[in-house]
Amino acid sequence: MKKIAIILSFAVFQISFAQKVKKAEIVKDNRTTEQKLELDKKQKELFNGKFEQFITALKVSDKETMEGLISDKTKSKVTDKVYQNLSRDIDFKRKIVIYKTGYQSFMTGENFPMIQYKYADDQTKPDPKEIITAIFEENGKIMGIKPYKQTK
């Protein structure tokens, strides 16, 4: 009888410290699963036109025109220092051409149209040494421009 009591008390002790299993919660993911790979011709023309207007305004330091082309989301973050750095990093003497188009995903799950530009005289393979990435809103406003120079 003592053996049965000891075995039962041991079993009760083990069961009392057992972990409780919770049901898995479903968290809604707001990221889009269908992502277009390329921009269509109409979008390319719209975004490229806005980018060229911005570059022309940047070249002559026309702040009013540049602010008219920038998205309301990023206007508050863009300062004169940003414009100076951007004009320093982009070579206005060289011709800029479209390298790639597509969509850029953000951590919020939103996808925004993106065009990558390269300099026409840059023939390095497989990728150019200098790329300028421009991200847009669907209405054509510029959310950001980032020049990138590959260094070895």
C-alpha positions as CSV (number, residue, x, y, z in Angstrom):
1,M,0.0,0.0,0.0
2,K,2.9,2.3,0.8
3,K,4.4,1.6,-2.6
4,I,1.1,2.6,-4.3
5,A,0.8,5.8,-2.3
6,I,4.4,6.7,-3.1
7,I,3.9,6.0,-6.8
8,L,0.7,8.0,-6.9
9,S,2.2,10.9,-5.0
10,F,5.2,10.9,-7.4
11,A,2.8,10.9,-10.4
12,V,0.7,13.8,-8.9
13,F,3.8,15.7,-8.2
14,Q,4.9,15.3,-11.9
15,I,1.5,16.2,-13.3
16,S,1.3,19.4,-11.1
17,F,4.5,20.8,-12.6
18,A,3.6,19.9,-16.2
19,Q,3.5,22.7,-18.7
20,K,0.1,23.8,-20.0
21,V,-0.2,24.0,-23.8
22,K,-1.6,27.1,-25.3
23,K,-3.3,27.3,-28.6
24,A,-1.4,29.1,-31.3
25,E,-2.6,32.6,-32.0
26,I,-3.0,33.7,-35.6
27,V,-1.3,37.1,-36.4
28,K,-2.4,38.9,-39.5
29,D,0.4,39.7,-41.8
30,N,-0.3,42.9,-43.8
31,R,2.4,42.3,-46.3
32,T,1.3,41.8,-49.9
33,T,2.1,38.4,-51.3
34,E,1.7,39.3,-54.9
35,Q,4.5,41.7,-55.9
36,K,5.0,42.9,-59.4
37,L,8.6,42.6,-60.7
38,E,8.7,45.4,-63.2
39,L,7.0,48.8,-63.7
40,D,4.8,49.2,-66.8
41,K,5.7,51.7,-69.5
42,K,3.3,54.3,-68.3
43,Q,4.7,54.2,-64.7
44,K,8.3,54.3,-66.0
45,E,7.5,57.4,-68.0
46,L,5.8,59.1,-65.1
47,F,8.5,58.3,-62.5
48,N,11.4,58.9,-64.8
49,G,10.0,62.3,-65.8
50,K,9.6,63.3,-62.1
51,F,13.2,62.1,-61.4
52,E,14.6,64.1,-64.3
53,Q,12.7,67.2,-63.1
54,F,14.2,66.7,-59.6
55,I,17.7,66.3,-61.0
56,T,17.4,69.4,-63.1
57,A,16.2,71.4,-60.1
58,L,19.0,69.9,-57.9
59,K,21.6,70.9,-60.5
60,V,20.5,74.6,-60.3
61,S,19.6,74.4,-56.5
62,D,15.9,75.2,-57.1
63,K,14.6,74.3,-53.6
64,E,11.0,75.2,-54.3
65,T,10.8,72.9,-57.3
66,M,12.5,70.1,-55.5
67,E,10.1,70.3,-52.5
68,G,7.2,70.2,-54.9
69,L,8.4,66.9,-56.2
70,I,9.1,65.3,-52.8
71,S,6.5,63.2,-51.0
72,D,4.8,64.7,-47.9
73,K,6.0,61.7,-45.9
74,T,9.6,62.7,-46.4
75,K,9.5,66.5,-46.7
76,S,10.0,67.0,-42.9
77,K,13.2,64.9,-43.0
78,V,14.9,66.6,-45.9
79,T,17.1,69.4,-45.0
80,D,19.5,71.7,-46.9
81,K,22.3,69.4,-45.9
82,V,20.6,66.4,-47.6
83,Y,20.3,68.5,-50.8
84,Q,24.0,69.4,-50.6
85,N,25.1,65.8,-50.0
86,L,22.8,64.6,-52.9
87,S,24.2,67.2,-55.3
88,R,27.7,66.2,-54.3
89,D,27.2,62.5,-54.8
90,I,25.5,62.8,-58.2
91,D,27.7,63.6,-61.2
92,F,25.6,66.0,-63.3
93,K,28.1,65.9,-66.2
94,R,27.4,62.3,-66.9
95,K,24.2,61.0,-68.6
96,I,21.9,59.0,-66.3
97,V,19.9,56.0,-67.8
98,I,17.5,53.5,-66.3
99,Y,19.2,50.4,-65.1
100,K,16.4,48.4,-63.4
101,T,12.8,49.0,-62.3
102,G,10.7,47.2,-59.8
103,Y,9.2,47.5,-56.3
104,Q,11.0,48.2,-53.0
105,S,9.5,46.5,-49.9
106,F,9.5,48.3,-46.6
107,M,9.4,46.8,-43.1
108,T,5.7,48.0,-42.9
109,G,4.9,45.5,-45.6
110,E,4.2,48.3,-48.2
111,N,5.7,48.1,-51.6
112,F,6.7,51.2,-53.5
113,P,7.8,51.7,-57.1
114,M,11.6,52.0,-57.6
115,I,13.8,52.8,-60.4
116,Q,17.6,52.3,-60.4
117,Y,19.7,54.5,-62.6
118,K,23.3,54.1,-63.8
119,Y,25.6,56.3,-65.7
120,A,25.5,55.6,-69.5
121,D,29.3,55.4,-69.7
122,D,29.6,52.8,-66.9
123,Q,30.1,49.5,-68.7
124,T,31.3,47.4,-65.8
125,K,29.9,43.8,-65.6
126,P,27.8,42.3,-64.1
127,D,26.7,45.4,-62.2
128,P,27.6,49.1,-62.6
129,K,29.9,50.7,-60.0
130,E,27.6,53.6,-59.3
131,I,23.8,53.3,-58.9
132,I,21.2,55.9,-58.0
133,T,18.1,54.4,-56.5
134,A,14.9,56.5,-56.5
135,I,11.7,55.3,-54.7
136,F,8.4,56.8,-55.5
137,E,4.8,56.9,-54.3
138,E,2.1,55.7,-56.8
139,N,1.2,59.4,-57.6
140,G,4.8,60.1,-58.8
141,K,6.1,61.9,-55.7
142,I,9.6,61.0,-54.8
143,M,10.1,59.3,-51.4
144,G,13.8,59.0,-51.5
145,I,16.9,59.1,-53.7
146,K,20.1,57.2,-52.7
147,P,23.3,57.2,-54.7
148,Y,25.5,54.2,-54.2
149,K,29.2,53.9,-55.2
150,Q,30.8,50.5,-55.1
151,T,34.2,50.6,-53.6
152,K,36.8,47.8,-53.4
